[in-house]
Amino acid sequence: MSGGNDDRGRLAALVEHYFAAVDRMDLAGTLACFDADATVTIATFDLVYRGRDDAIRGMYERLFARYASVWHGDFDHVAAPPGRIASQFTVRNVSPQGATTVKHNCNFFHMRGGRIRTMMVYMSGDNSLS
């Protein structure tokens, strides 16, 4: 049944699987969540990253080098099956010196074949993905 609770749950599980890979700082696992020709737009900073294996990879390499740990949680998802979901969440980034930054973000995802096709990021505070 298209648009049912199972579809909404599947989309939420895909998003949380993606964030779990990011939180583990698992570059290969994070990139595996994206289509090869995916696009990530950091809307609040007017930045666009195109292509999983080049621009998006570099974005995550910089993120993982910048912080000792990252955490995403307290999710609130609104799904529009078959492939769209918006997710509001809390972020905690810990610097190598131990300083913690808490952010409140919202991402809009378009999924295709169980992978992220496009991701629009709206974040509070400084751009941690530059």
C-alpha positions in Angstrom: 0.0 0.0 0.0 1.7 3.2 -1.1 1.7 5.9 1.5 0.9 3.6 4.4 2.6 3.4 7.8 5.0 0.7 6.5 6.3 3.1 3.8 6.6 6.0 6.4 8.5 3.7 8.8 10.8 2.5 6.0 11.7 6.1 5.1 12.3 7.0 8.7 14.5 3.9 9.1 16.5 4.9 6.0 17.1 8.4 7.5 18.1 7.1 10.9 20.4 4.4 9.2 22.1 7.3 7.4 22.6 9.4 10.6 23.8 6.3 12.5 26.6 5.9 9.9 27.5 9.6 10.2 27.5 9.3 14.0 30.0 6.4 13.7 32.1 8.6 11.4 31.9 5.7 9.0 32.7 7.3 5.7 32.0 4.2 3.5 28.8 3.5 5.4 27.7 7.2 5.0 28.4 7.3 1.3 26.6 4.0 0.8 23.4 5.8 1.8 23.6 8.1 -1.3 23.0 7.6 -5.0 26.2 8.0 -7.1 24.7 11.2 -8.6 23.2 12.6 -5.4 23.1 16.2 -4.5 23.4 17.7 -1.0 22.4 21.4 -0.7 23.2 23.3 2.5 20.4 25.8 2.0 21.2 28.0 4.9 24.6 28.6 3.5 23.8 28.5 -0.2 26.2 25.6 -0.9 25.6 22.7 -3.3 27.6 19.4 -3.4 27.0 17.2 -6.4 28.3 13.6 -6.7 28.7 11.0 -4.0 32.3 10.0 -4.8 33.8 13.5 -5.1 32.0 16.6 -3.6 29.9 14.7 -1.1 32.8 12.5 0.0 34.9 15.6 0.6 32.1 17.2 2.7 32.0 14.2 5.0 35.9 13.9 5.1 36.0 17.5 6.4 33.2 16.9 8.9 34.8 13.8 10.4 38.2 15.5 10.6 36.8 18.6 12.3 35.0 16.8 15.2 36.0 14.2 17.8 32.4 13.0 17.7 29.0 13.8 16.2 25.5 12.8 17.3 22.1 13.2 15.7 18.9 12.3 17.5 15.6 13.3 19.0 14.1 12.8 15.5 10.7 14.0 14.4 10.0 12.7 10.9 7.2 13.7 8.4 7.1 11.2 5.5 5.4 11.5 2.2 5.9 8.1 0.5 7.0 6.8 -1.8 10.3 8.7 -1.5 10.1 12.0 0.4 10.7 12.6 4.1 11.5 15.7 6.3 13.4 15.1 9.5 13.9 17.6 12.4 16.6 16.6 14.9 19.2 17.7 17.4 22.9 17.6 16.7 25.7 17.5 19.2 29.2 18.0 17.7 32.2 17.6 20.0 35.5 19.3 19.0 38.9 17.6 19.5 39.3 20.0 22.5 36.1 18.8 24.1 33.8 21.7 23.3 30.2 20.7 22.6 28.0 22.5 20.1 24.3 21.8 20.1 22.3 22.5 16.9 18.7 22.1 15.8 18.4 21.1 12.1 15.9 20.0 9.6 16.7 18.0 6.5 14.5 17.3 3.5 15.3 14.0 1.7 14.2 12.6 -1.7 15.0 8.8 -1.8 15.3 6.6 -4.7 15.8 2.8 -4.5 16.5 3.0 -0.8 19.2 5.7 -1.2 19.4 9.5 -0.8 18.9 11.2 -4.2 18.8 14.7 -2.8 19.2 16.2 0.7 18.4 19.8 1.6 20.0 20.8 4.9 18.7 23.7 7.1 21.0 24.1 10.1 21.3 26.4 13.1 24.6 28.0 14.0 27.8 27.7 12.0 28.2 25.5 9.0 29.7 22.2 10.2 29.5 20.7 6.6 31.7 23.2 4.8 
